[in-house]
Amino acid sequence: MDLKDLYRDVIVDHNRHPRNFGRLDPADAHADGHNPLCGDRLTVYVNLDGERISEAKFEGNGCAISVASASLLTEAVKGKSRAQVRELFDEVHAVLTQHDANVDVSRLGKLAALSGVREFPARVKCASLCWHTLNAALDRATAPVTTE
Amino acid sequence: MSAAIVSSRPRSVDFDVARIRRDFPILDQQVNGKPLVFLDSAASSQRPRTVIEAIDHYYEHDHANVHRGVYTLSQRATDAYEGARETIRGFINARSTREIIYVRGTTEAINLVAQSYARPKLRPGDEILISALEHHANIVPWQLVCEQTGAQLKVIPISQTGEVDFAAFERLIGPRTRLLALAHVSNALGTIVPVERFIARAKEHKVPVLLDGAQAVPHSVVDVQALDCDFYCFSGHKMLGPTGIGVLYGRESLLEAMPPWQGGGDMILTVTFEKTTYNQLPWKFEAGTPHIAGAIGLGAAIRYLQGIGMERIAAYGHELLEYATARLACIPGLRIIGTAPQKAAVVSFTMAGIHPHDIGTILDTEGVAVRTGHHCAMPVMDFFEVPATARASLSFYNTFEEIDRLVAALEHARQLLG
């Protein structure tokens, strides 16, 4: 296990300076995510233009992996349709959990920096919390979601 | 690390920790290429070889069900199982083995008291008193019994240092208080609660007292008669024993008056479909085939602790705590949560800009195992307005050098993420 594989420069940068951090008001949809085991709490906000996400922001606090993952997510999903977001989530999830993931990592852009997480199974849910929360927001769910 | 700090390390001449460490096979290993530094004994301690061998010996030579057969193996198993009960009695200075109930652990002990002692007594408007230091095992069983009976849970607040507010306790205890349930030592902060004061005042109000001793028994001398508490709960696995075994000490007169908690074999004398008569103490509360090997392992663990001496263990633990506190306090941005004047060897902390979960992962790559999270004490985290902490908990098999390794690993975390 190499720490530099987990805390890559992109992750450290997005943890120190999270992008799209803050409340989106008004927002077309938002959802709360909570990881009770480590205390991570996130709220993800989205504005939609038809089927497309026109804007995404998040706030909350958590570990470096969960904050960086949320920050990267807000950048990655902007302009994407619901179907594209779902596809992207499947690919990110595969990269997070499978060594032999059949995913073209180059298509993931900066999100590829999360691939080191799979060497640290206890941290996978830190990286995936924001994605579950975004899905809940897109489903217009308001109940808190959990990765437990 | 400066030479001045190294030379200021206290040296326990009469505490041969190197020799003690050789008794713990698990400590002698590399984790992620580094020698293991195990600093999570408050969650679960490690076991000396004598405990592992006692369990092996039982399964290899003596196993049969207890209290049943007339054959030799069953008698041997029964003798070992009941012999361990006598060892436990002596260890906490209970009057009689009738007061020593085997349970799965502290959690089950508290649930037993909540359901068998408190539930039949509680009426709507009655009160159970706990403190804001408690971990979930000393909160949720009382919430359940309050829901069942209409009683209320009252919480004694804590101070910013992590001490239970005695003046607030005096205001909260009253004619409706039916039980005071207190941690003897806080798992999340390390606070040693001056329970003697609380017990004395509770006695004036004729309020029985339950102590959660899970974190006290492994590191200090506990005498239930001197404490004059009514119930005392602890777990085997935090004091070098096996998981799945623990103890409820109860004052005999209270246990006698309590109905059984679970029904089944071993807790009965006679059974007909019309009427069952219950076994006497302590077996009235031990339905079904018990964790025989666990009890025997716990007995071996206590004999090991007694061989070293609880006073010496407590004194060495205090030296480790002082050293760890001083060293950690020098790390920029590190905040120690829980600064009561009397503490067990637990240091809970946060670091500016670094989430405890990241601390845990970074330390693990250095071979250093600490607990990170809410320590099953979410209300304590809420009080200090932190989502979680990192916690180094020290046992008598830890060394000053291991604390140095912790400090170096934390410096590494600071360089990486701070």
Interface residues (C-beta under 8 A of the other chain):
Chain A: M1 D2 L3 L6 Y7 V12 N15 R16 P36 L37 C38 G39 D40 R41 N61 G62 C63 A64 I65 F120 A122 R123 C126
Chain B: N32 G353 I354 H355 P356 H357 D358 T361 I362 T365 T372 G373 H374 M381 P387 A388 L416 L417
